[in-house]
């Protein structure tokens, strides 16, 4: 990278709301981005010396089947994230349900691919992803007990699932298994565990976090994504213990404590290949005293 490119890189944080809800059982999570947009998030970032703009709030234009609606919104998110990354700014996508991750990381993968092609590199631009979640989100329509698409986005990014969701941004797989890891998993089914195990994806379960500490796990995760052309973090708020994040659709006991996560995340943004953040599954109708809303703002600031 030239010195000029280095100086221009990541000069503005662009926030994007993605009102995804078709993938969840409780569709009220689509209000999450609106609530965060109306919060003090921009002023908080500016107080921290971060130049930040709220780019836009995206909503599905198609209201057909769940897959059609999700594919439509994800295509919009992918295009927006790709443009932000192409322009060498960082992004922070604030989602409804976690199905929006198909769009976020397809867009990021597309931007890295464009960059590799434009520089005549001998590869297609590898994307790294740290997925922080109580669940594996690696079902396919054939294996999912609920049929809910917010339990499928990571499988889609790895090339498994509904065809309409596999070719967002460009035709082809967006993530290679060796470049992704999960942190905080404690609730999952055997079919999705098998998919990830067969692919060779590293999973840091909550038991390991309790044994080794979150700092050691984050360090290992960084080793997995460091040798990529760009990496990001996707946070499902249910990874965090419901005591600290009650405003989620699928609260799961025994999670990561918010303070612990906020202490360890800032090291991600110090890496030169860090490109962006995604925070999903905030449901304001389930929140208690704005605890989860405030946490979303804290998480964005920790990674800005």
RAMO-V775501 format. One record per backbone hydrogen bond with DSSP energy under -1.0 kcal/mol. CO is the residue of the C=O (numbers start at 0). NH is the residue of the N-H. Records with the same first field share a line. If there is no record, write none. Layout:
CO: NH / NH
This chain:
1: 5
2: 6
3: 7
4: 8
7: 10
11: 89
12: 52
13: 91
14: 54
15: 93
16: 57
17: 19 / 95
19: 96
20: 23
22: 149
25: 28
26: 29
27: 30
28: 31
30: 34
31: 35
32: 36
33: 37
35: 38
39: 43
40: 44
41: 45
42: 46
43: 47
44: 49
45: 48
50: 12
52: 14
55: 16
57: 18
64: 68
65: 69
66: 70
67: 71
68: 72
69: 73
70: 74
71: 75
72: 76
73: 77
74: 78
75: 79
76: 80
77: 81
78: 82
79: 83
80: 84
81: 85
82: 86
83: 88
84: 87
87: 9
89: 13
90: 276
91: 15
92: 278
93: 17
95: 280
96: 99
97: 100
98: 101
99: 103
100: 104
101: 105
102: 106
103: 107
104: 108
105: 109
106: 110
107: 111
108: 112
109: 113
110: 114
111: 115
112: 116
113: 117
114: 118
115: 120
116: 119
125: 228 / 229
127: 231
128: 180
129: 233
130: 182
131: 235
133: 185 / 186
136: 153 / 154
139: 143
147: 150
148: 151
150: 138
151: 155
152: 156
153: 157
154: 159
155: 158
156: 173 / 174
161: 164
162: 165
167: 169
175: 178
176: 179
178: 128
180: 130
181: 203
182: 132
184: 205
188: 192
189: 193
190: 194
191: 195
192: 196
193: 197
194: 198
195: 199 / 200
201: 181
203: 183
204: 208
205: 209
206: 210
207: 211
208: 212
212: 216
213: 217
214: 218
215: 219
216: 220
217: 221
218: 222
219: 223
220: 224
221: 225
224: 227
229: 127
230: 274
231: 129
232: 277
233: 131
234: 279
235: 238
236: 239
238: 255
240: 243 / 244
245: 247
246: 282
255: 240
256: 260
257: 261
258: 262
259: 263
260: 264
264: 267
267: 270
270: 273
272: 230
274: 90
275: 232
276: 92
277: 234
278: 94
279: 236
282: 285
287: 290
289: 293
290: 294
291: 295
292: 296
293: 297
294: 298
295: 299
296: 300
297: 301
298: 302
